[in-house]
């Protein structure tokens, strides 16, 4: 029985990962702030705490886990204690946000990143840095620390138990239609949360290391929302008004490439992608 430490992420991806691993017989330990512990996992060990707190340094130094799954490393500072972990495999949940906005279409894991390594020394205070850049800095620091590192870069995660309200905001505006900005040929890419969780289980079982993009095939934004409208029995209404903050899941038009990433490597290693109707049926 493999011992697995799950750091953070209990509400959505962390929940489904824990559920799938527990059903497969893994021995789980949860380390998080205690805001999302689920009664389904009450038989497992739960440690409530802030991963940055020096108090927990001894916990990380004195425990061995076969696998560590890190759902909530948002800054290199978050590795201040977990760097002491002894494990056979460290699974870092990163993001497609580490790729440059000007990345070419259909790039693989070696695609252009948000910053070059030579520019990193010129960065200012981390608290002022954008999400994608911080995640990339976490990736680079993790490479320095952990020998058997698996880095997963999911696209926008959707599906059952999604608490983010990003997609729901489109549905809550009206009972009979979905409002979209009138933008032609905008690509869109996502991944079902259960598909990510199942790939994590596969990656643990087969001890994958390296980097993997996790995304369904890129499709047009309009097709995605047409399927959503069909599932919801609504119609699409377009508007010429476009303010990014008003439309979750939309990107600046310059960021087209980041919604066309290739997941061929993951697919060749066993990633299974759920039908879009199934994913959207949970909303």
N, C-alpha and C positions, 0 to 999 in steps of 0.2 A: 504494500500500500504506500503510494507516494505521499509525502507530506508537502502541502502547498500553502504558502503564505500569500494572502490577497491583501494588498495595501490600497485602501480607499475604494471608491467606485461602486458602492453597494446598491445604488438605486436602479441602474439600468444595465449596462454591459456587465458590471460586476455581479449583479444579481443573476443574470442568465449564465454567466460563466460558473458561478458557484453552484447553481442548480444542476447544470450539466455535469460538473466534476463530482458533485456529491452523489448523483445518481450512478456515476461510474466507479464509485468506491474510493475516491481520493479522500485523504484526511486533511481537512481544511483548518486554517487558522486565519481569523479576520483581524486586521489592524486598521482602524479608522476612527473618525471622530464620534462615532456612536449615534449618528443621526439617521442611519438607514439600516440598522440591524434588523433582520427579518426573522420571525418566529420559526420559519421553515428550517433555519440553520441553528436552532438553539442548542443542539447536541454538540456543536463544535465550539472550540475556544474562540472567545472574542476579547480583544484587547482594545480598550478605548484610549485614544491619545492622539496627540499631534506629532506627526512624523519628524518635525523639526525640533521638538522639545529635547534638550540634552538629557532629560531624565530617562528617555527610552534608548539611549545609546547602548546601555548594557544589554537590553533585550535583543537588539540587533547583533551585538557582538557575540552573545552567548548561546544563540540558538542556530541550529542547522535545519534547513529545509531543502528538499529535493528541488523544488521549483518555487520561485518568487514571481508573482504577477503584480506589476506596478501600474495601477490605473490612474494615479494622480500625481505624477511627477511633472509639474508645470514650470519648474525653474531648477537650475542646477542646485540651488540651495536645498531643494527637497531631498537631495541625495546625501545630505550631511550625516545622517545616521544609517540609512540603508546601505551605504557604501561598505559597511562593516559586515554585511550579511555573507554567510557562507552557504553556497547553494550550487547545485549541478547545472541549473539553467535559470537565467534571469529574463523574464518576459516584460519588455517595456511597451506599454500602449502609447504610441506616439500619435501622429496625425498627418494627413496629407497637407496640412498647413505648413509643413516644413519646406515645401517646394516653392520655388520662385514664382511670382505672379506672371513672369514672362516665359515660363516653361513651355517647351514645344508640346504639341498635342501627342497623346498616346505614348508618353514617356514611361519607362520602367523605373526601377528603384534607384538607378544611378542618374536620374534626371537632375537638372539644375536646382540647387537649393536656394533658400531665401537669402543666404549670405555665403560668401566664399570664406574658406578657413583663414585666408590671409587677412581678412578684414575684421576678424573677431577681436583682435587685440585693441581695436579702436572703439569698442562699444562703451557706452556710458552706463549709468546706473541701471541694473536689471529691472527694477520696478517700472521703468519707463518704456521697456521693450514690448513689442507686440507678441501676441500669443504664439504665432508660428515660429518666430525667431527664438523665443524661449524654449519651445519644444525641441528645436534643432540643437540648441546648446545642451539640453538634457541628453539628447542622443549622443553627442560628441563626448560628453563627460562620462556617460554610461559605457562607451567603448573603452575609455581609459581604465574604468574600474572593474568591469565584469568580463571574464574570459568567454563564457558560454552565453552570449547575449543574443536574444531574439527580439528584433524591433518590428512591431506591427504598426502600419500606417493606415487606419481605416479612413474611408471617405465619410461623408455625413452619415451618421448611424440613425436608422429609423426602425420602427417596429413596436412590438408588444411591450407595454409599460414605459413608453417614451414619455418622460416627464418634462422635456425641454420646452414644449409648447411652440416650437418653431413651425411645425407643419399645422398644428391645431389652430394657429392664428388665422390661417387662410380660411378655415372652415367655420370659425366663430363669427366672422364678419357679416355673414348673411345666411339665411335659411335656404336660399335657392340658387346662389351662384358663388363662384370663386373668382376673386378679383386679381388680375395679373397685370403688371406693366407691359406695355406693348413693345417688346424687344424681339427682333427676329434672330433666329438661329442660335439661341443661347443653349449651350450644352449643360447637362446636369448629370450628376453621379452620386450614388448613395450605396449603402450596404445594410442589409438586414442584421439587427443586433444578434439574432440567434445564429446567423451564419458566422459572425465573428466569434461568438462563444464556442461554437462547434469546431472552428478552425483552431482556436486556442487549445482545446482538448486534444485535437489531432497533433498539434505542434509539440505539446507536452509528451504525449505518448511516444512520438517518434523523435523527440529531442532535436527539433529543428533549431538552427542558429542562422543568423543573418538578418536581412531586411525583406519585408514583404508588404506590398500594397494590397489592401483589401477593399475591393469595390466591385459592384456590378458593372456590366458594360455601360459605357457612356451612352446617353440617349438625349434627345432634345428635351428641353425644359417643358415645351408645350405638350409633348407626348406624355411625359410624367404626370402633368396636371390633368390631362384629358383622362387618363386612367383613374386618377383620384376623383375627378368629377363623376366618372361613370360609377365608381364604387359608392360615392356619396349621393348619387342621383341628383346632381347639380349641373349647372352649365357654367362655361367659362365666359367671363366678361373682361374685356381689356380696357386699360386706362393708359393715357399718355403721361400720367404723372409717375415719376420713378425716383423714390428716395430709398436708398438701400436699407436704412434702418426700419422702414415700414414693411419691408418684404424679406423676412427670414428665408434662408436657403438661396437667396439670390446673391450673386457676386458682382463686383465691378466688371464691366465688359472687358477690361484688360486681362482679367484672370481666367480666361477661357480654358487654357491648357490644364489648369488644376482640376478641372471637371471632366477630363478625358484620360485619366491615368490608366496605364496598363496593369492588370492584375494577372497577367499570364503566368508569372512565376508561382503565385499562390494557387492558381487553378491547376497547374501541373503538379502541385504538391497536395492536392485534394480539397481545395476550397470548393464548396458547393453553394450556389447562389439561388435563393428562393425566388419563385415567380413574383413579379411586381404586384400582381393583384393580391397575393397572399400578404405581402408586407403592408400594403395600404389598407387591407381589411381591418387592421387593428385601430384605425382612426375613425 
